[in-house]
């Protein structure tokens, strides 16, 4: 018997695949090496330092808004940290407001009220179709050109002031009772989640429902209130006062922060509204009818039947929109809000170390994205349909 | 003689006046419950408070052809900031007497886009026309041949730059995106890993970081003596960025093709290239036309980010106009004008994509 004819290696898919991969890898590595060696030569020629040792040096620039103490004498590392906190601040508040506004507009879009539904449609179309950067510029210009000077501030109850330097709000003078209120709030939240679990177990065993939400709400409001009363009910407020050219005291939000927040929230909420609308429409009407024919009350139909199914459709695109808002917050640099990208850009300009700066920017946003998608995957696994 | 349709002796009973016509419509759509009635009334009150002053500002009290000084005296909107600077806002620093060239490009693109709006008009000729128009744009803008005066890229600005960046961006990103999508679905681990890394890396970072890379890092990557102008570098960043998003869209299309199609192609003995070229991609790319239009819309909006690295697109030329002391303080009017331009572009594209979805679903 003749030995089987040997297949030449270019006709063997496995070996051919190996060759393709080796070639592709080689091309990428060579291109990488070419870029790397060019960069090395250029850096040496322009005598630009490399490495991250610069972050220990004194930054030497001021940052307008900081959540932790910062001055020009602090290091670059501290400045970048302040930038990250500023990004997180606008992203956190922005995401919360976006969810609320997006849900409201999405429900309004589905309203049987023709006027309201048209209004929501117009809101969605207009805000989706204008670049977010243009919207930021627009709000920033409005804040600067339309709002009055500090001396002619708009005021509410002689305590809240709005002018072209920002929004000024009174804050309670710090008191030991506030710490107790915080602890009470945490305790109330923990108790709420415990009650929820206990009530679910009891309902499964005995069929007896328990007013979980009412009790939890009472706890969340009541416990801190009790703590406040027990702490002596401090009512002193630190009210912003006009001193010289500007207001002092209280807390304030700058027009940069306001414009950034407003622009991002309005833009993203239009997308979220569409997602919410699609999610609710994805649940067939038969589900509502079936639930009602089982004798469930309308609020239970919503919370037990419709929402859990709609959320499964809504959450994944919603997270990607919230991530978009976080990434778009990097446009802060265009209107002068000191977010992470703005601080990193100043760092690049001062040190000349562009590669490290851009790498830092990318790394920080990548961490945000990876964290979000990890959270997303965990949620998806928990919510996935359990089929037979 | 006319035969009465109704048997004699019975009267035709008309529906009550409150359930047909305008009254019926209002009852059904505006006042069908207490809550909705309240909402309607609140909305009408808000309209009454907002619309008349806005119309007064935007139309009756507005100035259209005055100077900036006259605007500062007036109460109404100063549309003069747009009319007086229209050519600069649209075409920026392009030589004044040569501005017919960007105008031709913009007209060509808008005309072709409107013509393409109906899928029944699609043909190979139309695709060729699009290709030709991109070539024409590539000749008209820089000039230097056919007796056209050369115009250096640093002077390309305004709406033509916006269109240029988004159109060329999408055109170049498309093949790259398809390759990346195929790579991500590949059976070869090295190629798959590289594609996944690229796609996820790019999608995880904001466009602005890519633009920074293009403006400050890219010059370091090239050998000494070779420089690439700023517009091309920004264009490269937009292409690399858009390609990752296109790859994900195309991957969706590839996954939507039933396995049987792949297996049938393989059992016919087609090679990988033939299988993709003849069987899979034509079907997959057709499915993903609507989401691709969405990417074009995003690319069109996102080109405005080049402002941050100092290119003079539509948004930047408007800002430059507003920094002129004569026109300072009329940002609202100028920004509203370009917002309308952007809106018209994006809204017509998204309508186009919605219509396409219906046509392709048939």
Interface residues (C-beta under 8 A of the other chain):
Chain A: X17 X20 X21 X22 X24 X25 X28 X35 X38 X39 X41 X42 X43 X45 X111 X112 X113 X114 X115 X116 X119 X125 X126 X128 X129 X130 X131 X132 X133 X134 X135 X137 X138 X141 X142 X144 X145 X146 X327 X328 X330 X331 X333 X334 X341 X345 X348 X354 X355 X357 X358 X361 X362 X365 X366 X368 X369 X370
Chain B: X29 X30 X32 X36 X39 X40 X43 X44 X187 X188 X189 X190 X191 X194 X201 X203 X204 X205 X206 X207 X208 X209 X212 X213 X216 X217 X219 X220 X221 X222 X223 X224 X297 X301 X302 X304 X305 X307 X308 X315 X319 X322 X329 X331 X332 X335 X336 X338 X339 X342 X343 X346 X347 X350
